[in-house]
Amino acid sequence: MKNAIFNCLAGALASATIVAGARAEPLPVDLSGVEFAPVRFQLLQDGENVGEMFYALERRDSDILIHEGTTMLPDIRESGTLVIDAETLLPERIVIDGDFSRTVLDIDLTFDGRKGSGIYSIKRPNEIEKTDRKFEAELPKDTISRASIFGLVAGLPIEEGAAFPFQWFNELGGAVADAELVVEAKTMIEIPAGVFETYEIKLNAEPANIIYLTTEAPHKVVRIDVPGQNMKFERLPAENEAE
């Protein structure tokens, strides 16, 4: 996870303007199936509890707010709020604050339709001044923010063998890239929140994930794995999910 984060930070500093990918397809998300509630996950690495993640979708008029935050011991903390258009799913505002092993990152981006602007501000350890990079970009049609997929996935018409190609905007790296959700076989998992039959959904992207979504409606994300790093986020019981 640390390697993926620092690659994103390097990308944010390397370029002031993103280069859009070649493919843009709308995700067929039914918002009536999306979980609008706060959820908490414990973060395990090599079987040890090393942190937590908070994730919540909130419907506000014609917008959807995404509140998210991750803590990974000993020295990674990140918190952000994103606003996306409930009809197009395009990002409208992205505000993120993070401390990644003493590298401090502040992101403040605003989008008018597909045109985005804002600032990436980074302060590295032992440096006095922050380094600011201006962000200007026009997103491809139907691009979604990376953070939104972990909530929107519950509103997709999920069935075994289904595949959903799309483009996403990686907030930390400031770049658009191709991604794809592929639904694998059903599997049973046991986590602190209970025992669930789930769809195993591979998120083919950078960074990659495996998302476990309950087969029973209303669908809920109950586990997220990080391949190659022996890391997983496990959903906690309801009594731990309140703010």
N, C-alpha and C positions, 0 to 999 in steps of 0.2 A: 504493500500500500504506500509506504514512504517513497519508493522509487517512482510510482505512478504520480504521486503528488509533486515531487520535485521536477519530473519531466514536464508537468503542466505549468509549473512556475517558470521554468526555463522558456517554454513556449510563449508565455505571456510577455516576457521581456524581449523575446527575439523579434517580434513583429508588431507593428502598430495597426495593421489592417489585415483581417483574415481573408483567406482564399476559400471561396465556397466550393463544395464538392459538386460532382456532376449529376447526382441522383436526388430527386426530391419527390416523395410520394406521401400523400396524407395518411395518417394512422386512423383507422376506423374506430375511434373511441366513442363509446356510449357513456356519457357522464353520469347517467342514472345508475351505472354499475360501479362507479368509483367510490372509494371509501373516504368520506369527508370526516375525518376524526384524527385526533392525535394518537400516535403509536410510538412505543419505545422498544428498542432492541438492545440486547447485550452484545458486545463485541468480543469474540473469542479468537485467539490466535494460538496455534499449537495446543489447543485444549484449555488455555488459561484465559480468564476474564481480564481483558486489557482496556475496556472502555465501554462506550454506549453510543447509540444514535437515537436522536429524536426526529420524527418526521410527521408532518401534519398538512393536510389539504383543507383549505377554507374557501367556501364559495361566497363571493361578495359582489352582488349585482352581476355585471357582465364579465367579471374577472374571477380568476382562481388564484389565491395566495398559497404559496408553498413555503412553509417554515421548516427549516432543517438545521440540525447541528450534530457534530460528531466530536467525541473526545476519545483519543487513543493515548494511553499512558506510554511513556512518561511526558511527552512534550508536543502533542498535536491536539489543537483545539480549533474548530471551525464552526461558524454560525452564519446563516444566511436567510434572507427572505426574497422570494422571487414572485413576480406578478406575471401571469400569462392570460391571454385573451381566451375566454371560455368557448368561443366559437372557432377561432382559427388555431388555437393552442400556441400561437407565436408568443415569445417573451415580450413583455412590456417594460419591466424594470427588474434589475438584478443587483442586489446589495449583499456583499459577502465580506466578512471579516475573519481572518485566520491567523494562527500562530503555528507555523510548521517548523518545529525544532529551531526556534528563535528567528526564523525568517518570517517576517510579518507581511501579510498581504491584505490590502484593502481594494475591493472592487465596487465600482458604482457605475452601472450602465443603464441607459435609457433607450428604448426603441420606439420609433414612430412608424408603425406598420412594420416593414422589414428592415428599415434603416436604423442602425444602432450607433450610439456614440457614448463616450464616457472615458473613465480613467482606470488604469491598473496602477496601483501604488505599492511598491515593494521596498522593504527595508531588510537588508541582510544583517546577520550578526556582526558586531564590531564596526558597523558603518554609522556615520553621523547623520547623513542625509538619506532621505527616501529617493528612490528612482521611480519617476512617473512615466508611464507610457500612454499616449493618447490612443483611444480605441475608436475606429470608424469602420463600419462594415454594412453591407446589405446582405441580409440572410436570403438563402434560396427559399422559394415558396414551400410552405408546409414544414419548415424546420421547427423542431421542438427543443427545449432546453434539456440538458442531460438530467438535471435533478428531477424534472417532472415525470420521467418515465417510470419511476418506482411507485408513483401513485396512479398514473394513467393506465398502466398495464392491466389493472383490474377491470377496466372498461372495454377491453378488446374482446372480440368474439373468439375466445380461446378454445381450441380443440387439438387433439393429438395430430402432429404433422403440419400444423399451420405455421406459416412464416410471414413475418411482417417487416419488410425493408423500409427504412426511413433515414432521414438525416437529423443529426442533433448538433446542438451548439454546446460545446464543453466550456462551462463558465470559468473554470480555473485557468484553462489554457487559451481561451479566447479564439477558438477555432471551430469550424464546421467540419464534420466528418460523416461518412457513411456508417450506418449501424443496422443491425437486424436482430429481431426476436424470433427464435425458433422453438416451437413447443415440442418437447420430447415426451417420453412415456410418463404415465402417472406413477407416483411413488409415495410411500408413507414416510413421514418424518415425525420425530418426537423432539419437542422443544419446551422451554419453560411454560409457554402458553397452552400446551396440550399436545395431543397426537392428532395429526391431520393427514388426509389423503390430498396430495397436491399434484399440480402439473409442474414438471421441471422445465423451466424456460431458459434457454441459453441466450444471453445477450452478447452477440458477437460485435464487439467494438473495442475501442481502446480508451479506458480500461474495460476489460471484459468482466461479466458477472454471470452467475446462475441465480435466477429468481425462482422461488418456490411459492406458487399461488394456489390457494385452496380450490379444490374442484367443486365444492359446495358453494352455492350462491347465498349471500353476497360474497364474492371472491375477495380474499384478503392475502396480502403478501405476508408470509410468516417466516421466511428465511431468505437471506441473500448471501451467496458465497462469492469469495474472491479467488478464482482459480490460480494455482501456482504459488499461493502465499499461505496456504493452510489457515485461512481466515474466513470467518462467517459471522453474520449478524443474525441473532435469533430473537424472535418476537417475545416480549415479556407478557405476563398475564394482564388482564384488563385493569386490575387495581393499580398497576404500575404505569398505566398509560396516560393518566390525567396529568395536566400541566401542574 
